[in-house]
């Protein structure tokens, strides 16, 4: 061994030991290594280039990856745990680096072993060479045919085309679309998950204020908690270009928050930062992170957006902690499919919201959260009376008294006014204000779409539900609502597609079941309509005789026979399910669909006399095209007027009848 070689080995060994002693410190970098080695950065860089053909950053990262490989092969912890142990603040970024370096994701190591993968690196092989060899093997067969077909004759054309395309697209900015993944709770106590989740949501809420960004909702991002998807895969699934992720660690009175922004399409780490804060100062961090993200993406921030982001809702850490616990419990009280609320969970969250208000009586978000909790208690039928609606109004007004720009309070107040007090115009204005204050607030978009289905225009409802779908692509309620709007637009095939998407997410939603029935009737697909309705009957009654009677009615008179059968069931043999429970509204609806004007109007008049009107459907009679046949009937106009819906009603221009089914 020569002297130069020996000195090189000692030098590399010294650097390796320094890196390994700081392995878990994700902030350990080039300057730290130079300082501990007692050398300048440039001196280390020159010697590493000479001995390993690596930069200092590459040298540090490769040591981290090699240590991670050893831990994975020993089957010690999960890939996410190992990521943090070897100094990667982001499991997804660790997955990307590991996959890029070794050619397989870390999760595959235990299944195959690195030797089997054929991508094990040798100490003497520079990282760049190994990576290039891996990429070459991966892409060689893909491009081999094209390379063989290329020739000198076409080469100038290809080069010219490349130059044109490069100059065309090099300055084209990708859409500033973003998903914020749930921050990892690195505290040893699982009970602190509420804190990590709360910070994640507050960062998300700060980003929502930035109109230049398209940000996916919390509930859609939640499905990727502890998933094995890579950053690129998540971005593709959610149709976004960027991913923000991070971790939260509490130790004593101190909190470390680490965040990193990744360009998922180009596998590029754009920005990362760690914030070491006293627990009393942590409230400011989420706004700082949101601004850093915006700046990293070159998003232009207005003065009003900056003010909203930097606004501190409470200076009381006690109030903030209670608030995070309350919001965590409210989310947890909702079922996995968001199809129900668990009473005890909502009641527990109310107690924490009240404690937050007790600690800070000027905390507007605590009041709006409390309003939301009470609203859900009544909206989901947990409280039989309207006590929850009344309290939701009280607390949302209190929140707005403190902060007139509280989007959640405007949304809850709007929902109460429409569905609790039937003050539709006032409620619609509140929901519109909420959307204007927070364009990325998916719940406000959803509720405003529902309000516009009552008032019109349906085109505007479509615009807002499309935005809600971008924010909530995996929420069955939004999918179903989009299907209903397509039904109002008479785009029945598109409505069916939305129904299918919603059913995949939640197969037991009765509104979606009926939407299948109605759309198949409009498309003249009687067999499919029959099958959907038979499924409803079997699920809610199990009465095979009724299933057979329906079959006979269809065989005799087709689609019209099905509606006649529905009318008769409602009159003489109601079932415990909407659409067949004997309510006069449904008798009016089914009669309208087969052109029985007099019968339909008669049963609408009976609807006004009934005790429990199904307002979620009845509110739509001024805009639902199924009732266009009644638009110019004075008796129906009186029903509209008594229902308080006259200002949303427009006379029908033309009615087209085909086989007695309204088109």
KELUMDO-399963 format. One line per field, with one value per residue (C-alpha): residue number from 1; x, y, z. Coordinates in nm, 2 decimals. Example, Ala and Ser with C-alpha at 12.3 -4.5 7.8 and 13.67 -1.06 7.14 Angstrom:
BEGIN
rovo <- c(1, 2)
X <- c(1.23, 1.37)
Y <- c(-0.45, -0.11)
Z <- c(0.78, 0.71)
***
This chain:
BEGIN
rovo <- c(1, 2, 3, 4, 5, 6, 7, 8, 9, 10, 11, 12, 13, 14, 15, 16, 17, 18, 19, 20, 21, 22, 23, 24, 25, 26, 27, 28, 29, 30, 31, 32, 33, 34, 35, 36, 37, 38, 39, 40, 41, 42, 43, 44, 45, 46, 47, 48, 49, 50, 51, 52, 53, 54, 55, 56, 57, 58, 59, 60, 61, 62, 63, 64, 65, 66, 67, 68, 69, 70, 71, 72, 73, 74, 75, 76, 77, 78, 79, 80, 81, 82, 83, 84, 85, 86, 87, 88, 89, 90, 91, 92, 93, 94, 95, 96, 97, 98, 99, 100, 101, 102, 103, 104, 105, 106, 107, 108, 109, 110, 111, 112, 113, 114, 115, 116, 117, 118, 119, 120, 121, 122, 123, 124, 125, 126, 127, 128, 129, 130, 131, 132, 133, 134, 135, 136, 137, 138, 139, 140, 141, 142, 143, 144, 145, 146, 147, 148, 149, 150, 151, 152, 153, 154, 155, 156, 157, 158, 159, 160, 161, 162, 163, 164, 165, 166, 167, 168, 169, 170, 171, 172, 173, 174, 175, 176, 177, 178, 179, 180, 181, 182, 183, 184, 185, 186, 187, 188, 189, 190, 191, 192, 193, 194, 195, 196, 197, 198, 199, 200, 201, 202, 203, 204, 205, 206, 207, 208, 209, 210, 211, 212, 213, 214, 215, 216, 217, 218, 219, 220, 221, 222, 223, 224, 225, 226, 227, 228, 229, 230, 231, 232, 233, 234, 235, 236, 237, 238, 239, 240, 241, 242, 243, 244, 245, 246, 247, 248, 249, 250, 251, 252, 253, 254, 255, 256, 257, 258, 259, 260, 261, 262, 263, 264, 265, 266, 267, 268, 269, 270, 271, 272, 273, 274, 275, 276, 277, 278, 279, 280, 281, 282, 283, 284, 285, 286, 287, 288, 289, 290, 291, 292, 293, 294, 295, 296, 297, 298, 299, 300, 301, 302, 303, 304, 305, 306, 307, 308, 309, 310, 311, 312, 313, 314, 315, 316, 317, 318, 319, 320, 321, 322, 323, 324, 325, 326, 327, 328, 329, 330, 331, 332, 333, 334, 335, 336, 337, 338, 339, 340, 341, 342, 343, 344, 345, 346, 347, 348, 349, 350, 351, 352, 353, 354, 355, 356, 357, 358, 359, 360, 361, 362, 363, 364, 365, 366, 367, 368, 369, 370, 371, 372, 373, 374, 375, 376, 377, 378, 379, 380, 381, 382, 383, 384, 385, 386, 387, 388, 389, 390, 391, 392, 393, 394, 395, 396, 397, 398, 399, 400, 401, 402, 403, 404, 405, 406, 407, 408, 409, 410, 411, 412, 413, 414, 415, 416, 417, 418, 419, 420, 421, 422, 423, 424, 425, 426, 427, 428, 429, 430, 431, 432, 433, 434, 435, 436, 437, 438, 439, 440, 441, 442, 443, 444, 445, 446, 447, 448, 449, 450, 451, 452, 453, 454, 455, 456, 457, 458, 459, 460, 461, 462, 463, 464, 465, 466, 467, 468, 469, 470, 471, 472, 473, 474, 475, 476, 477, 478, 479, 480, 481, 482, 483, 484, 485, 486, 487, 488, 489, 490, 491, 492, 493, 494, 495, 496, 497, 498, 499, 500, 501, 502, 503, 504, 505, 506, 507, 508, 509, 510, 511, 512, 513, 514, 515, 516, 517, 518, 519, 520, 521, 522, 523, 524, 525, 526, 527, 528, 529, 530, 531, 532, 533, 534, 535, 536, 537, 538, 539, 540, 541, 542, 543, 544, 545, 546, 547, 548, 549, 550, 551, 552, 553, 554, 555, 556, 557, 558, 559, 560, 561, 562, 563, 564, 565, 566, 567, 568, 569, 570, 571, 572, 573, 574, 575, 576, 577, 578, 579, 580, 581, 582, 583, 584, 585, 586, 587, 588, 589, 590, 591, 592, 593, 594, 595, 596, 597, 598, 599, 600, 601, 602, 603, 604, 605, 606, 607, 608, 609, 610, 611, 612, 613, 614, 615, 616, 617, 618, 619, 620, 621, 622, 623, 624, 625, 626, 627, 628, 629, 630, 631, 632, 633, 634, 635, 636, 637, 638, 639, 640, 641, 642, 643, 644, 645, 646, 647, 648, 649, 650, 651, 652, 653, 654, 655, 656, 657, 658, 659, 660, 661, 662, 663)
X <- c(0.00, 0.15, 0.17, -0.08, -0.33, -0.29, -0.34, -0.65, -0.80, -0.73, -0.89, -1.20, -1.22, -1.20, -1.48, -1.70, -1.66, -1.77, -2.07, -2.17, -2.14, -2.39, -2.61, -2.94, -2.89, -3.08, -2.93, -2.57, -2.43, -2.13, -2.03, -2.07, -1.84, -1.58, -1.59, -1.55, -1.28, -1.08, -1.06, -1.21, -1.50, -1.30, -1.01, -1.25, -1.43, -1.10, -0.99, -1.33, -1.33, -0.98, -1.05, -1.42, -1.53, -1.81, -1.92, -1.94, -2.32, -2.31, -2.05, -2.28, -2.59, -2.43, -2.31, -2.67, -2.81, -2.55, -2.64, -3.00, -2.94, -2.77, -3.06, -3.31, -3.12, -3.12, -3.50, -3.48, -3.75, -3.98, -3.84, -4.00, -3.83, -3.50, -3.53, -3.53, -3.25, -3.02, -3.09, -3.36, -3.63, -3.87, -3.95, -4.06, -3.74, -3.55, -3.75, -3.66, -3.29, -3.27, -3.45, -3.24, -2.91, -2.99, -3.25, -3.52, -3.73, -3.64, -3.95, -3.83, -3.50, -3.64, -3.83, -3.55, -3.22, -2.99, -2.78, -3.08, -3.16, -2.82, -2.78, -2.53, -2.27, -1.90, -1.69, -1.46, -1.75, -1.83, -2.20, -2.24, -2.11, -2.33, -2.63, -2.57, -2.52, -2.85, -3.03, -2.87, -2.99, -3.34, -3.38, -3.17, -3.43, -3.69, -3.50, -3.30, -3.53, -3.54, -3.17, -3.13, -3.38, -3.20, -2.97, -2.74, -3.01, -3.27, -3.02, -3.02, -3.40, -3.42, -3.17, -3.36, -3.69, -3.53, -3.41, -3.76, -3.93, -3.68, -3.73, -4.10, -4.13, -3.83, -4.01, -4.35, -4.42, -4.59, -4.92, -4.86, -5.05, -4.97, -5.05, -4.95, -4.90, -4.97, -4.66, -4.50, -4.52, -4.17, -4.25, -4.24, -4.59, -4.86, -5.11, -4.92, -5.05, -5.31, -5.03, -4.86, -5.20, -5.30, -4.98, -5.02, -5.38, -5.28, -5.00, -5.26, -5.50, -5.23, -5.16, -5.53, -5.52, -5.27, -5.49, -5.19, -5.17, -5.40, -5.39, -5.55, -5.77, -5.67, -5.91, -5.77, -5.42, -5.51, -5.54, -5.16, -5.08, -4.82, -4.87, -4.60, -4.65, -4.35, -4.38, -4.40, -4.68, -4.88, -4.84, -4.97, -5.26, -5.36, -5.27, -5.04, -4.68, -4.55, -4.55, -4.50, -4.42, -4.24, -4.22, -4.29, -4.09, -4.17, -3.91, -3.98, -4.09, -3.92, -4.06, -3.88, -4.08, -3.91, -4.07, -3.96, -4.10, -4.05, -4.09, -4.25, -4.24, -3.87, -3.77, -3.62, -3.59, -3.68, -3.67, -3.64, -3.62, -3.62, -3.77, -3.66, -3.91, -4.02, -4.37, -4.51, -4.37, -4.49, -4.81, -4.61, -4.43, -4.72, -4.74, -4.36, -4.37, -4.66, -4.47, -4.15, -4.35, -4.50, -4.16, -4.01, -4.28, -4.25, -4.62, -4.71, -4.87, -5.10, -5.07, -5.41, -5.29, -4.97, -5.18, -5.41, -5.12, -4.93, -5.24, -5.21, -5.54, -5.44, -5.13, -5.23, -5.05, -5.30, -5.59, -5.41, -5.34, -5.70, -5.81, -5.58, -5.71, -6.07, -6.02, -5.84, -6.13, -6.39, -6.21, -6.17, -6.54, -6.62, -6.62, -6.36, -6.59, -6.72, -7.06, -7.15, -7.04, -6.97, -7.17, -6.92, -6.63, -6.82, -6.92, -6.56, -6.44, -6.69, -6.54, -6.20, -6.33, -6.49, -6.17, -5.99, -6.24, -6.21, -5.83, -5.87, -6.22, -6.10, -6.00, -6.23, -6.13, -6.23, -6.58, -6.61, -6.49, -6.74, -7.01, -6.92, -6.93, -7.28, -7.40, -7.28, -7.47, -7.80, -7.71, -7.62, -7.93, -7.75, -7.97, -8.33, -8.42, -8.26, -8.05, -7.73, -7.84, -7.92, -7.59, -7.40, -7.56, -7.47, -7.10, -7.05, -7.18, -6.95, -6.65, -6.75, -6.78, -6.42, -6.29, -6.52, -6.28, -6.32, -6.42, -6.53, -6.77, -6.92, -6.96, -7.13, -7.36, -7.45, -7.53, -7.75, -7.94, -8.02, -8.09, -8.17, -8.36, -8.46, -8.32, -8.17, -8.05, -7.88, -7.72, -7.60, -7.44, -7.25, -7.13, -7.02, -6.83, -6.66, -6.55, -6.42, -6.22, -6.08, -6.11, -5.95, -6.21, -6.37, -6.66, -6.76, -6.74, -6.96, -7.22, -7.23, -7.28, -7.58, -7.72, -7.68, -7.88, -8.17, -8.14, -7.96, -7.78, -7.68, -7.38, -7.23, -7.30, -7.10, -6.81, -6.79, -6.84, -6.56, -6.33, -6.45, -6.37, -6.02, -5.98, -6.17, -6.13, -6.20, -6.50, -6.82, -7.05, -6.88, -6.88, -7.26, -7.33, -7.15, -7.37, -7.68, -7.56, -7.50, -7.86, -7.99, -7.77, -7.93, -7.59, -7.70, -7.40, -7.16, -7.39, -7.37, -6.99, -6.99, -7.24, -7.00, -6.70, -6.91, -7.03, -6.67, -6.60, -6.92, -7.16, -7.43, -7.54, -7.91, -7.90, -7.65, -7.87, -8.16, -7.94, -7.86, -8.23, -8.32, -8.03, -8.10, -8.47, -8.36, -8.13, -8.41, -8.21, -8.50, -8.32, -8.04, -8.30, -8.49, -8.17, -8.08, -8.43, -8.44, -8.11, -8.27, -8.57, -8.36, -8.13, -8.41, -8.69, -8.57, -8.92, -8.88, -9.25, -9.20, -8.90, -9.11, -9.40, -9.16, -9.03, -9.39, -9.46, -9.16, -9.24, -9.59, -9.53, -9.15, -9.00, -9.34, -9.46, -9.17, -9.28, -9.65, -9.53, -9.34, -9.64, -9.86, -9.60, -9.58, -9.96, -10.04, -9.73, -9.45, -9.10, -8.85, -8.64, -8.64, -8.83, -9.07, -9.16, -9.50, -9.41, -9.63, -9.33, -9.21, -9.56, -9.55, -9.21, -9.28, -9.61, -9.43, -9.18, -9.46, -9.65, -9.94, -9.96, -10.28, -10.17, -9.82, -9.96, -10.21, -9.94, -9.72, -10.00, -10.01, -9.64, -9.68, -9.92, -9.69, -9.48, -9.14, -9.07, -8.75, -8.60, -8.28, -8.50, -8.80, -8.58, -8.48, -8.83, -8.77, -8.46, -8.51, -8.58, -8.81, -9.07, -9.05, -9.38, -9.54, -9.36, -9.66, -9.93, -10.07, -10.13, -9.77, -9.66, -9.86, -9.67, -9.34, -9.45, -9.56, -9.23, -9.04, -8.88, -9.06, -8.76, -8.57, -8.84, -8.84, -9.13, -9.06, -8.99, -9.06, -9.14, -9.05, -9.23, -9.11, -9.32, -9.46, -9.11, -8.99, -8.66)
Y <- c(0.00, 0.33, 0.63, 0.83, 0.54, 0.48, 0.85, 0.84, 0.55, 0.72, 1.04, 0.86, 0.65, 0.97, 1.13, 0.82, 0.80, 1.16, 1.11, 0.79, 0.96, 1.22, 0.98, 1.06, 1.44, 1.52, 1.87, 1.74, 1.87, 1.99, 2.27, 2.04, 1.78, 2.04, 2.18, 1.85, 1.74, 2.06, 2.12, 2.37, 2.27, 2.32, 2.10, 1.81, 1.86, 1.83, 1.52, 1.34, 1.42, 1.27, 0.96, 0.88, 1.11, 1.23, 1.56, 1.61, 1.59, 1.27, 1.12, 1.19, 1.07, 0.74, 0.66, 0.72, 0.49, 0.22, 0.22, 0.21, -0.10, -0.27, -0.20, -0.32, -0.65, -0.70, -0.66, -0.42, -0.15, -0.03, 0.17, 0.49, 0.44, 0.37, 0.68, 0.90, 0.69, 0.75, 1.13, 1.15, 1.39, 1.26, 0.89, 0.96, 1.13, 0.84, 0.60, 0.81, 0.83, 0.46, 0.35, 0.58, 0.45, 0.07, 0.03, -0.11, 0.05, -0.01, -0.22, -0.48, -0.53, -0.77, -0.96, -1.00, -0.90, -0.67, -0.95, -1.09, -0.75, -0.74, -0.38, -0.40, -0.13, -0.20, 0.02, 0.10, 0.20, 0.57, 0.64, 0.83, 0.54, 0.29, 0.50, 0.56, 0.18, 0.12, 0.38, 0.24, -0.11, 0.02, 0.21, 0.03, -0.21, 0.06, 0.28, 0.01, 0.00, 0.37, 0.40, 0.13, 0.31, 0.65, 0.75, 1.03, 1.14, 1.22, 1.33, 1.70, 1.71, 1.55, 1.80, 2.09, 1.95, 1.91, 2.28, 2.40, 2.19, 2.29, 2.66, 2.61, 2.44, 2.54, 2.84, 2.68, 2.66, 2.35, 2.39, 2.48, 2.19, 2.04, 1.77, 1.79, 1.45, 1.38, 1.48, 1.19, 1.19, 1.11, 1.14, 0.81, 0.87, 0.78, 1.01, 1.30, 1.22, 1.49, 1.75, 1.63, 1.61, 1.95, 2.12, 1.95, 2.08, 2.43, 2.43, 2.31, 2.58, 2.85, 2.72, 2.73, 3.11, 3.12, 3.14, 3.07, 2.72, 2.43, 2.23, 1.89, 1.85, 1.70, 1.41, 1.31, 1.33, 1.12, 0.80, 0.81, 0.79, 0.52, 0.40, 0.24, 0.47, 0.68, 1.05, 1.02, 0.76, 0.98, 1.28, 1.08, 0.94, 1.29, 1.47, 1.72, 1.83, 1.89, 1.71, 1.86, 1.63, 1.64, 1.53, 1.66, 1.56, 1.69, 1.67, 1.85, 2.20, 2.20, 2.10, 2.02, 2.05, 1.94, 2.01, 1.93, 2.02, 1.78, 1.83, 1.49, 1.49, 1.56, 1.38, 1.70, 1.81, 2.18, 2.30, 2.17, 2.33, 2.24, 2.45, 2.41, 2.60, 2.64, 2.50, 2.85, 2.97, 2.68, 2.86, 3.08, 2.80, 2.69, 3.03, 3.04, 2.70, 2.81, 3.12, 2.92, 2.68, 2.96, 3.12, 2.79, 2.75, 3.12, 3.17, 3.54, 3.63, 3.93, 4.15, 4.02, 3.66, 3.73, 3.90, 3.59, 3.35, 3.55, 3.61, 3.44, 3.31, 3.27, 3.35, 3.09, 2.76, 2.61, 2.71, 2.60, 2.26, 2.21, 2.32, 2.07, 1.79, 1.89, 1.90, 1.57, 1.41, 1.56, 1.41, 1.08, 1.07, 1.06, 0.70, 0.57, 0.63, 0.95, 0.80, 0.85, 1.03, 0.86, 1.04, 1.00, 1.13, 1.45, 1.51, 1.47, 1.71, 1.97, 1.95, 2.03, 2.32, 2.46, 2.43, 2.61, 2.90, 2.91, 2.95, 3.22, 3.38, 3.56, 3.24, 3.26, 2.92, 2.74, 2.90, 2.80, 2.44, 2.42, 2.55, 2.28, 2.00, 2.10, 2.13, 1.78, 1.64, 1.75, 1.71, 1.34, 1.28, 1.22, 1.49, 1.45, 1.82, 2.13, 2.20, 2.14, 2.38, 2.65, 2.62, 2.61, 2.95, 3.09, 2.99, 3.07, 3.42, 3.45, 3.35, 3.61, 3.87, 3.81, 3.74, 3.85, 3.66, 3.32, 3.10, 2.80, 3.01, 3.16, 2.81, 2.66, 2.97, 2.93, 2.56, 2.64, 2.92, 2.70, 2.36, 2.47, 2.79, 2.77, 3.12, 3.01, 3.35, 3.45, 3.11, 3.11, 3.45, 3.31, 3.01, 3.23, 3.45, 3.14, 3.03, 3.38, 3.39, 3.04, 2.92, 2.58, 2.51, 2.19, 2.17, 2.53, 2.45, 2.13, 2.31, 2.61, 2.37, 2.22, 2.57, 2.65, 2.34, 2.50, 2.85, 2.79, 2.85, 2.48, 2.59, 2.76, 2.46, 2.26, 2.50, 2.47, 2.10, 2.05, 2.24, 2.04, 1.72, 1.84, 1.90, 1.58, 1.32, 1.03, 1.16, 0.97, 1.26, 1.50, 1.23, 1.17, 1.54, 1.58, 1.30, 1.49, 1.80, 1.61, 1.48, 1.83, 1.92, 1.62, 1.46, 1.12, 0.91, 1.14, 1.11, 0.73, 0.75, 0.96, 0.72, 0.43, 0.63, 0.71, 0.35, 0.23, 0.45, 0.38, 0.12, 0.19, 0.54, 0.55, 0.88, 0.72, 0.41, 0.63, 0.83, 0.51, 0.44, 0.78, 0.80, 0.46, 0.56, 0.87, 0.66, 0.41, 0.13, -0.04, -0.36, -0.18, 0.05, -0.26, -0.43, -0.12, -0.09, -0.46, -0.42, -0.14, -0.35, -0.66, -0.45, -0.27, -0.52, -0.86, -0.92, -1.14, -1.11, -0.74, -0.81, -1.04, -0.79, -0.52, -0.77, -0.83, -0.45, -0.40, -0.69, -0.55, -0.18, -0.12, 0.18, 0.34, 0.03, 0.06, 0.41, 0.30, 0.02, 0.27, 0.50, 0.20, 0.08, 0.43, 0.44, 0.10, -0.09, 0.15, 0.03, 0.17, 0.35, 0.69, 0.68, 0.41, 0.51, 0.65, 1.02, 1.23, 1.40, 1.07, 1.00, 1.35, 1.29, 0.95, 1.08, 1.38, 1.14, 0.96, 1.28, 1.26, 1.64, 1.64, 1.36, 1.51, 1.85, 1.69, 1.50, 1.81, 1.99, 1.70, 1.73, 2.08, 1.94, 1.66, 1.68, 1.57, 1.70, 1.55, 1.90, 1.76, 1.67, 1.90, 2.22, 2.13, 2.15, 2.49, 2.37, 1.99, 1.92, 1.63, 1.89, 2.10, 1.95, 2.14, 2.47, 2.65, 2.50, 2.76, 2.50, 2.40, 2.77, 2.81, 2.51, 2.68, 3.00, 2.85, 2.66, 2.99, 2.89, 3.12, 3.34, 3.05, 2.92, 2.98, 2.88, 2.59, 2.68, 2.34, 1.99, 1.69, 1.36, 1.03, 0.73, 0.93, 0.97, 1.32, 1.38)
Z <- c(0.00, -0.10, 0.14, -0.06, -0.06, 0.31, 0.38, 0.17, 0.36, 0.69, 0.56, 0.44, 0.76, 0.97, 0.78, 0.79, 1.17, 1.21, 0.99, 1.17, 1.51, 1.39, 1.19, 1.36, 1.33, 1.01, 1.02, 1.00, 0.68, 0.49, 0.73, 1.03, 0.88, 0.79, 1.14, 1.32, 1.08, 1.13, 0.76, 0.52, 0.30, -0.02, 0.11, 0.20, -0.14, -0.33, -0.15, -0.18, -0.55, -0.58, -0.37, -0.43, -0.71, -0.47, -0.34, 0.04, 0.03, -0.17, 0.07, 0.37, 0.20, 0.08, 0.44, 0.56, 0.29, 0.36, 0.73, 0.64, 0.42, 0.71, 0.94, 0.68, 0.63, 1.00, 0.99, 1.29, 1.23, 0.96, 0.67, 0.81, 1.15, 0.99, 0.77, 1.08, 1.25, 0.96, 0.94, 0.67, 0.80, 0.54, 0.49, 0.13, 0.05, 0.20, -0.02, -0.32, -0.24, -0.15, -0.47, -0.68, -0.53, -0.50, -0.77, -0.54, -0.27, 0.09, 0.15, -0.10, 0.07, 0.33, 0.06, -0.19, -0.03, -0.21, -0.35, -0.53, -0.68, -0.86, -0.76, -0.47, -0.49, -0.43, -0.22, -0.51, -0.74, -0.75, -0.67, -1.00, -1.20, -1.02, -1.06, -1.43, -1.48, -1.30, -1.51, -1.82, -1.75, -1.66, -1.98, -2.24, -2.37, -2.36, -2.60, -2.79, -3.09, -3.13, -3.11, -3.39, -3.61, -3.58, -3.85, -3.96, -4.20, -3.93, -3.66, -3.76, -3.76, -3.42, -3.28, -3.43, -3.29, -2.95, -2.95, -3.05, -2.78, -2.52, -2.58, -2.59, -2.26, -2.05, -1.91, -1.87, -1.50, -1.37, -1.19, -0.83, -0.69, -0.36, -0.11, 0.26, 0.40, 0.77, 0.97, 1.15, 1.53, 1.65, 2.01, 2.20, 2.34, 2.09, 2.27, 2.11, 1.77, 1.81, 1.82, 1.50, 1.32, 1.45, 1.33, 0.99, 0.96, 1.06, 0.80, 0.55, 0.65, 0.61, 0.26, 0.18, 0.20, -0.09, -0.41, -0.63, -0.49, -0.55, -0.22, -0.16, 0.14, 0.48, 0.44, 0.10, 0.23, 0.53, 0.33, 0.27, 0.64, 0.68, 0.32, 0.12, -0.18, -0.29, -0.32, -0.70, -0.67, -0.43, -0.65, -0.96, -0.76, -0.64, -0.96, -0.79, -0.87, -0.52, -0.18, 0.16, 0.45, 0.78, 1.14, 1.49, 1.80, 2.15, 2.43, 2.75, 2.68, 2.34, 2.00, 1.68, 1.36, 1.04, 0.70, 0.34, 0.01, -0.28, -0.66, -0.71, -1.09, -1.11, -0.79, -0.66, -0.30, -0.32, 0.04, 0.40, 0.74, 1.10, 1.37, 1.73, 1.94, 2.29, 2.32, 2.38, 2.04, 1.82, 1.71, 1.47, 1.29, 1.06, 0.90, 0.85, 0.67, 0.44, 0.34, 0.28, 0.06, -0.14, -0.19, -0.30, -0.56, -0.67, -0.58, -0.56, -0.22, -0.18, 0.12, 0.25, 0.21, 0.41, 0.68, 0.70, 0.72, 0.98, 1.20, 1.54, 1.65, 2.02, 2.22, 2.48, 2.44, 2.68, 2.47, 2.15, 2.30, 2.40, 2.06, 1.88, 2.10, 2.03, 1.65, 1.66, 1.84, 1.61, 1.31, 1.48, 1.57, 1.20, 1.06, 0.83, 0.53, 0.68, 0.68, 1.04, 1.36, 1.69, 1.96, 2.25, 2.04, 1.94, 2.30, 2.42, 2.16, 2.28, 2.62, 2.49, 2.27, 2.59, 2.78, 2.49, 2.51, 2.89, 2.85, 2.58, 2.54, 2.22, 2.04, 1.73, 1.58, 1.91, 1.88, 1.52, 1.59, 1.87, 1.64, 1.38, 1.65, 1.76, 1.40, 1.33, 1.63, 1.48, 1.11, 1.17, 1.37, 1.70, 1.86, 1.77, 1.84, 1.69, 2.00, 1.80, 1.52, 1.77, 1.95, 1.62, 1.53, 1.87, 1.86, 1.49, 1.55, 1.85, 1.64, 1.37, 1.64, 1.73, 1.37, 1.08, 0.84, 1.00, 0.70, 0.91, 1.11, 0.80, 0.65, 0.97, 1.00, 0.64, 0.67, 0.98, 0.80, 0.50, 0.66, 1.01, 0.97, 0.59, 0.53, 0.20, 0.07, 0.39, 0.42, 0.06, 0.12, 0.42, 0.23, -0.06, 0.18, 0.33, -0.02, -0.09, 0.23, 0.18, -0.18, -0.09, 0.19, 0.04, 0.29, 0.21, -0.16, -0.11, 0.09, -0.15, -0.44, -0.25, -0.19, -0.56, -0.65, -0.45, -0.60, -0.93, -1.15, -1.18, -1.40, -1.10, -0.88, -1.13, -1.11, -0.73, -0.71, -0.96, -0.74, -0.44, -0.64, -0.69, -0.32, -0.22, -0.50, -0.26, -0.07, -0.17, -0.07, -0.32, -0.59, -0.53, -0.53, -0.86, -0.99, -0.88, -1.05, -1.37, -1.34, -1.32, -1.62, -1.80, -1.86, -1.75, -1.86, -1.67, -1.37, -1.39, -1.39, -1.08, -0.92, -0.99, -0.84, -0.53, -0.49, -0.50, -0.20, -0.01, -0.14, 0.12, 0.04, -0.04, -0.23, -0.46, -0.51, -0.61, -0.85, -1.04, -1.07, -1.20, -1.45, -1.59, -1.63, -1.83, -2.05, -2.11, -1.96, -1.79, -1.70, -1.51, -1.34, -1.23, -1.09, -0.89, -0.74, -0.66, -0.47, -0.26, -0.18, -0.08, 0.14, 0.33, 0.34, 0.22, 0.08, -0.22, -0.30, -0.36, -0.58, -0.79, -0.81, -0.93, -1.19, -1.31, -1.33, -1.55, -1.77, -1.82, -1.88, -1.88, -1.70, -1.66, -1.49, -1.24, -1.14, -1.11, -0.88, -0.67, -0.64, -0.53, -0.27, -0.12, -0.09, 0.04, 0.14, 0.24, 0.32, 0.57, 0.31, 0.14, -0.19, -0.07, 0.29, 0.20, 0.22, -0.01, -0.16, -0.33, -0.46, -0.62, -0.76, -0.92, -1.07, -1.23, -1.39, -1.58, -1.67, -1.42, -1.36, -1.15, -0.92, -0.88, -0.78, -0.54, -0.36, -0.35, -0.16, 0.08, 0.13, 0.26, 0.52, 0.64, 0.96, 0.84, 0.49, 0.33, 0.27, 0.12, -0.18, -0.14, -0.14, -0.50, -0.66, -0.81, -1.01, -1.04, -1.42, -1.32, -1.23, -1.55, -1.65, -1.36, -1.40, -1.56, -1.34, -1.10, -0.83, -0.84, -0.83, -0.51, -0.36, -0.46, -0.31, 0.02, 0.04, 0.02, -0.31, -0.56, -0.62, -0.76, -0.99, -1.36, -1.60, -1.83, -2.19, -2.35, -2.23, -2.44, -2.38, -2.50, -2.41, -2.12, -1.96, -1.94, -2.12)
***
